[in-house]
């Protein structure tokens, strides 16, 4: 027996059109959450701080909205990156993401309810 090991042949993975669309949709949702957060914060700065047209206060609903939108954006970008690096486990990652989003929403709702109570 030879002690020399044969090199494993690098097989390029086949990326289907559906996988590309799936990843792009997740990235798009991350950008939409980030855009929503940016528009909200820019509107706050422009209308409240610069022009003093509106008086916006940082109450519990506003704070939870900012945290929720920012967290959803980060989680969407993280999921897209994770799926891009390991496409074989995309179904597992997606189900974990759905469960995480559900738990995040439930915790956010209960946190705001407890804070207002």
C-alpha positions in Angstrom: 0.0 0.0 0.0 1.1 3.4 -0.9 1.5 5.9 1.9 0.7 8.8 -0.4 -2.9 10.0 -0.2 -4.7 10.9 -3.3 -6.0 14.5 -3.4 -9.7 14.8 -3.1 -11.3 16.2 -6.2 -12.9 19.5 -5.5 -16.4 19.3 -6.8 -18.1 22.5 -7.4 -21.5 22.6 -5.9 -24.4 23.2 -8.1 -26.3 26.3 -7.1 -29.8 26.3 -8.4 -31.9 29.3 -9.4 -34.2 28.8 -6.4 -31.2 28.9 -4.0 -30.0 32.2 -5.4 -33.5 33.7 -5.2 -34.0 32.4 -1.7 -30.7 34.1 -0.5 -31.5 37.3 -2.4 -35.0 37.5 -0.8 -33.5 37.1 2.7 -30.9 39.8 2.0 -33.6 42.0 0.5 -35.7 41.7 3.7 -32.6 42.6 5.7 -32.1 45.7 3.6 -35.8 46.6 3.9 -35.7 46.4 7.7 -32.5 48.5 7.7 -34.1 51.0 5.3 -37.2 51.2 7.5 -35.0 51.9 10.6 -33.0 54.5 8.7 -36.1 56.3 7.4 -37.6 56.3 10.9 -34.5 57.6 12.6 -33.9 60.2 9.8 -37.5 61.4 10.1 -37.1 61.7 13.8 -34.0 63.8 13.5 -35.4 66.0 10.7 -38.9 66.6 12.1 -38.1 66.7 15.8 -34.5 68.0 16.3 -34.0 70.2 13.2 -37.3 71.7 12.4 -39.2 71.2 15.6 -42.4 70.4 13.7 -43.2 67.3 15.7 -42.5 66.4 19.3 -41.4 62.8 19.4 -40.7 61.1 22.7 -38.7 58.0 23.3 -41.4 55.9 24.9 -41.6 52.2 25.3 -43.3 51.6 21.9 -40.8 53.7 20.0 -37.9 52.0 21.8 -39.2 48.5 21.1 -39.8 49.4 17.4 -36.2 50.6 17.0 -34.8 47.5 18.8 -37.1 45.1 16.9 -36.4 46.5 13.4 -32.7 46.7 14.0 -32.5 43.1 15.4 -34.6 41.8 12.5 -32.2 43.4 10.0 -29.2 41.9 11.7 -30.7 38.5 11.9 -31.8 38.5 8.2 -28.2 39.5 7.1 -26.8 36.8 9.4 -29.1 34.1 8.0 -28.2 35.1 4.4 -24.5 34.9 5.2 -24.9 31.5 7.0 -26.8 30.0 4.1 -24.3 31.4 1.6 -21.4 29.7 3.5 -23.2 26.4 4.1 -26.0 25.8 1.6 -26.5 22.1 2.6 -28.1 23.1 5.9 -30.3 25.9 4.6 -33.5 24.2 5.6 -32.2 23.8 9.2 -31.0 27.4 9.3 -34.3 28.7 7.9 -36.4 26.8 10.5 -34.1 28.0 13.3 -34.5 31.5 12.0 -38.3 31.2 11.9 -38.3 29.9 15.5 -35.9 32.7 16.6 -38.1 35.4 15.0 -41.2 34.0 16.7 -39.5 33.9 20.1 -38.1 37.4 19.5 -41.6 38.7 18.7 -43.2 37.1 21.7 -40.4 38.4 24.0 -40.8 41.9 22.6 -44.5 41.9 23.0 -44.3 40.6 26.6 -41.5 43.1 27.5 -43.5 46.1 26.2 -46.6 44.8 28.0 -44.7 44.3 31.2 -43.1 47.8 30.9 -46.4 49.5 30.3 -48.2 47.6 33.1 
